[in-house]
Amino acid sequence: MTDIPYKIYLSESDLPKYWYNVRADMKNKPAPLLNPQTHKPCTEEELSKIFCSELAKQELNETDRFIEIPTEVRDFYKMYRPAPLTRAYCLEKKLGTPAKIYYKFEGNNTSGSHKLNSAIAQAYYAKKQGLKGVTTETGAGQWGTAMAMACAYLDLDCIVYQVRCSYEQKPHRREVIRTYGARAIPSPSMETEVGRKINAEFPGCTGSLGCAISEAVETATKKPGYRYVLGSVLSQVLLHQTIIGLEAKAAMDKYGIKPDVIIGCAGGGSNLGGLISPFMGEKLRGEADYEFIAVEPASCPSLTRGIYAYDYCDTGCVCPLQKMYTLGSSFMPSANHSGGLRYHGMSSILSQLYDDGLMQARSVSQTDVFAAAELFCRAEGTLPAPESSHAIKVAIDEALKCKETGEAKTILFGLTGTGYFDMKAYAAFNDGTMSDYIPTDEEIQKSIAKIPQI
């Protein structure tokens, strides 16, 4: 047995005091957000009408490498952080691979995922600003749960627009949101102008994150004392999630471990970006080299089949325009797709890094993802979320390549959360009724054709 423990724990005193802003080290900065009316770069004043003022500042900050984590947020983090880094000895043995596999587990909090890292930060800034409450969206439900939990802690009102198919498939996740005192509304709803418009245009619509974002933004801008908060995609969210990568790097440095390959699931990009940012910073500064892999669902393949262009961040076309890899804001993922990772675009930071050739991307089919999840669960004893299982699938693929070549690579991936609210999807896989849906080129081109020409 090696002297590397199964779980590497950092002490409370090791909890990072600063988030890391990877944009400060990027030679090619992400393109600016554009005002949807003027097509000019958004100002802090304009963004502050949608987001909390401090979050608007963070969204535009491209120069400060480190941004201090407020004491109140760090105190909240101490409830469940630092999170462990685990060596997957049992998975390695089952695969018969010489590779060393590590995963950063983010499911050891009540919300069950990494989303709480940003939720508490955004709720804190809303409370500090004296707001009454916030509005938001959620796909699989992790972000809605995390935001409801953070708002309950700080005594803020919380309105959550949940993608309709998720709302219907995951009643228990919905009830956790309600238990924390937040209101969960299936999206598209009939409570907003944009919701009614989407329902009229797409009868029987099962929803998308783009739809839910539109409804949440409309409600926030019409409700005095409220602001909108987002669980992924935005640079401010990726910033907060760097707590993951900072801890992972500190834990690995503690034992002199250097990963060769770093893998994360990718929907909007906050989890992946949070995990890789400190390592990417070293690569950008020429201090070290790593291989980064973004893993996305074949049913919503923004990096691998989208185009790099300015597009609306939401289906209702009311949010700022962002330059990103996108399938088009009108793209609707199939209701067949389980879990999250349902966003039509990708973080502007990750899109720029990918376009610069600093990161690669792969898409994987749903049944292969759940097969990997089952293998991981039986070997490591943790039931992973479907989102996390995309990263698990490629981590296993990379480990099996090492088995073929004899290379003893060190692999790090993000285990973003647990799958205990995803049992309907697991049941479909176990019953053999789960199928794969991959959009055709025609379907993707139909939504891409609606992207504004900027």
N, C-alpha and C positions, 0 to 999 in steps of 0.2 A: 504494500500500500504506500502510495506517495505521501509526502508530508503536506500536500495541499488538502485542506479539509473539504468535506462535502459542501458545507456552507461557509462563506466568508462573511463575517459580520463586522461592520464598522461600529465604533462607539458613538454615543450621542454627541460627543465633542467633535467627532469627525464630520458632522452634518455640514454640508457646504453653506457658507455665508453669502455667496454670490451666485447668481445665474450667469451663464456664459453666453455672450452674444456673438455667434459665429460670423455674422455679417461684418464685424469689425476686421476680420482676417480674410474676407473674400476679396480677391482682386476684382472680379466682376460682380458688382452688387446686384441684387435682385431689382428688376424694374419697379418703379414706383406705382402705388395704387393710383388709379385715375378716378376723378369725379365722373359719375355716369352721365351727367348732363353736359358738362363742359369738356370732358376728356382731357382735363389738365390734372397734374399731380395733386392728390388730396392734401389739404393742409391740416394741421393739428386742430384748428378750430372746426373744420368740417367733420373730422373724425370724432371729435368730442361731442357731437350731436347724436352719435350712435353709441360710442363706447365711453367708458369712464375716462376722465381727463388723463389720469396717469397712464392708463393703458394705451391711449392715443399716442402719448409721448413714446412709450416703449415700441409701438408699432413703427414709428418713424426713425427710431434710433439705429443708425448704421455705424456709429463711431466708437461707442463705449464698449470695450471688450467684456467688462464685468459690470453687472447691475446688482446692487445690494438687495438681498432678500429681507423684507421687513421683519422685525423681531416677532411680531404677532403671527406672521405666516410660518416662521421657523418654529415657533412654539407649537403650532398646530401640526407641522410636519413631524414633530417628535412623538406624536401618537402612533405613527406607523413607519417612521423613517429613523435611521437609514434602513433601506430595504436590502435583503440578503442577495449576494451573488452566489449561485449554486453551480457546483461541478456536477455534470450529468453522468456520473460514473456508471449508473445502471443502464442508461441508454447507450453509452459507449460499448458496454459489454454485450448488450443485446444485438447491436449492429456489427460487433466484431471489428471495429474500426480502430486504427492507431490515432485517430484525431482526438483532440481534447475539446470537449464541448462544455461551454459555460452558458448559463442564462441568468439574466437579471429579472427577478420576479417582482412584479408590481401589483399582485393581487391580494396582498396581505393587509387590506383595509376594508371597511364595511362596504364601500361602494364596489369593491371587487376589481378595480382596475387602476391604471396609471392616471386616469382623468382627474383624480382628486388633486394632483399636484398643481394643476392650473386653476381648477375650480375654486380652491380656497384663496388663491392669489387674486383672482378676479372679483370674488365676493368681498374680500378685504378692501380692495380699492373702491368698490361700490359703497360699502359701509362708510369708509373714510370720507367719501364725497358727500355723505348725507342723503343718499338715495333711499327710496322706499323699497325698491325691488328691481329685479332683472327679468328679462325674457331670454329664452334660448331654444335650441332645437336638440334633438337627439336621434341617432339612427338606431343602433342596436340597444340603446338604453343606458350604457355605462356613463356617458357624459351627463345625461339627465339625472341619473342617480347621484353622481358626484356633486353636481351643482345644487341639487335639492339638499344634500347633506351639508354642504358648505353654507348655504343660505340659512338652514335651520340653526347652525352653530352661531351665526352672526345675526339672527333674527331679522332676516330679509325676506320679502315676498319673492316667489319664484314661479314663473309660468313656463312650462315646457311643451313645445310642439314636437310630438314624437311621430316619426315616419309611420304612416298608417299600417303597413304590413307588419312592422315591428310591434306596434301597439297591440295588434290583434294576435300575433304569434307569441308574445311574451307578457301575458297578464301579470305574472309575478313581479317582473321588473317594473311594470307600471305601478303596481301596488307599493313597491318599495319607495318609489318617487312620491306617491301620495302620502305614505306613512311619514315621510320627512316634512310633510306640510306643503309640498309644491303641487301645482295643478298640472296634470298631464292631459294634453289635447291631441287627438289623432290628426295628422296632417297629410294631405290638404284638408282643411276644415271649412266650415261655412261661416266662421266667425270673423274672417278678415276679407278685405277686398281681393287680395291676391289669391287667397284660398278659393274663393268662389269662382274667380277667373280660371284657375287651373282645373277645378272640378268641371267647369263648363267645357274647357278645351279638351280635357282627357277624362271622359266619363269612366267611373269605376277606378280612378287612379289609385294605385297602392302607395304612392308617395316616393319622395327622394329627399336627401338632405337639402338639396337646392330649394325644394318647395318649403320645407320646414324653416329654413333660414329666412326666406322671404316673409313668411308669416310672423316670425319672431321679431324681425326688424320693423315691420309695419306696426306691430303692437307697441314696441318700445318707443318708437318715434311719436306715437299718438297718445301715449299714456304718461302724464306728467310725473316726474320723479323716478322714471325708469330708464334703464339703459340695456343695450343688448350685449350678451356675452356669447362667445363661440368656443367650441371644444377642440378645434383643430384648425389647420390651414394657415391661420394668421401667424405672423412672425412673433407676436407677443405670446402666443400659446406655445410655440416651439421653444421660445426663451425659457418659459417656466418649466418645461419638461426637461431641460438640460440637467436638472437635478438627478435624473436617471443616469445619464452618461458620466456626470461628474463623480457620482458614487461608484459606478461600475469601474471607472478608471482608477479611483483611489483604492478600491478593493484589489484590483489586479496589480497595481503598483506595490501594494503591501507584500505581495508574494513574488514580485518580479515576473509577472505574467504579461506577455504582449500578444494580443489577438492578431491573427493573420486576416481573418474574415469576420466582418460584423454585419449582422442580418437583422432586419426589422420588417414587420408588416407595414403596409403603406395604404392609407385611405386618403386622408387629407395631409398627413405627414408629421403630426406633432410627436407621436411616439418614436417613429424612426429618427426624426430630426433630433429629438431629445437624447436618444441613445448615442447617436454617432457624432454629435457636434464637438465634444471635447477632443475626440480622436481626429475628426476632420480638421479641426483647428491645427493640430500638429502636422497634418499632411499639407495644409495650405501654407504653413510657415516653414515647410521643408525640414521638419524635425523628425518625422517618422513617416512610414507608408503603411497603408491598410487597404484592403479590398472591402468595399461597401456594397451591399445588395439590398435593394428595395423589393419587397414581394407584395404583389397586388393580386386581387381576384381576376380571373379570366373574364368574369361577367361584368367587371367595371375597370377596364385596363387603361387608365389615363396616361401613364408613362409609356407603356409599351405599344399603345395603338392610338393615342391622342396626338394632338398637334400643339406646338409651343406658340401660344398667341395670347393676346389680351382677350379676356372673356369675363362675363358677369360671374360673380361669386354665388349667385342665387338664380333660381328658375324664374322668379318674378322680375328680374332685371332692375332691382331697386338698390342693390348694394354696389360698392365701388368695383371697378374693373381691375382685374389682376392678371399680370402676364404669368402664365403657367402652362403646364401640360394639361390639356383639357379634352374632354369628349363632347363639349358643348353643354351649356347650362340647362338645356332642355332634355338632356339625356336622362332616361328613367331606367335604373337598374331593374332587372327582372325580379319579381316577387319570389322567384325560385331561389334567389341568392340568400343564404342564411348569414346572420351576423351583421356586423358593421362594414366598414370599408366601402361605403356606398356613395362617396362624393364624386362628382363629375370631374374635378380638377385636383391639382396637387399644390402644396405649399410653394410659394414663389422662391423661397430659399432652396428647397430641394430641387425644384425645376431648373434653377440656374446651375446648381452643382451637377445635375444630371446632364444638362445641355453642354456643360464644360468638360464632360467626360470623366468627372471625379467620382462617379457613382454609377452602378449598373442597375438594371431592373429586370425582374422576371414576373410573369403572370402564371398562376396555377389554378387548376380546376377544383371545384368544390369537393368532389368525391375523393380526390387525392389528398386534399387538405384534411378531411375528416379521418382518412386512413392514417395519416401521420399523427393526428391528435390521439387516435386510439392507441397507436404504438407508444407514443410518449406517455400517455396515461398509465398504461400497463407496466411500463418500465420505471417511470419516475414517481408514480402515485398521485400526481396532480392532474385534475381535469382542466384542460386549457380552454380558454375562450376560442371561438372559431377564428376571430381576428388573429390572435397570437399563433394559431395553428398554421397560418400561412408562412410565418417565419420558421416554425418547427419543420414544416415540409422541406424548405430549402436547406435548413441546417442539416437535416438527415441526408438530403441529396449530396451536400458537400462532404459529409462524413463518409458516405459510401464511395465517393470519388477517391478519398484518401485510402480507403480499403483496397481499391483497385491499384492505386499507384504506389502505396506504401508510405505516402507522405504523412507526417504526424502534425498536421496543421492545428492551430488553436482557433476554435470557432466560438464566437460570442453572439447570442441572439437575445432579443427582448421577449420575455413572457409577460405580455401586457395585462393579463387578468385571468380570472377563472371562468369556467363555462357552466356554472350551476344554474343559470337562468336560460340556458340554451338547450335544454333537454328535448324540446320538440324536434330540433334539428338533429341531435344525436339519435333520437328515436327513428327518424326518417333514414338515417344512415344505417343503423342497426337492422332496420326492417327491410333494407334493400330498395326503398322507394325514393331515395334521394337521387336526383339527376343533375347533370351539368347543363348550364345554359351559357353559351358564348355568343354574344351579339355578332351579327353579320356585318360585313363591311358596309353594306347598304344602310343598316340601322344606325351605325356610327356616323356615316357621312351625312345622314339626314339631320342629325343634331349639330354636327360640326358646321354644316352649311348655314346655320343660324347665328354663328359667332360673328360679332360686329367686326367690321373691317376698319382696323385702327393701325 
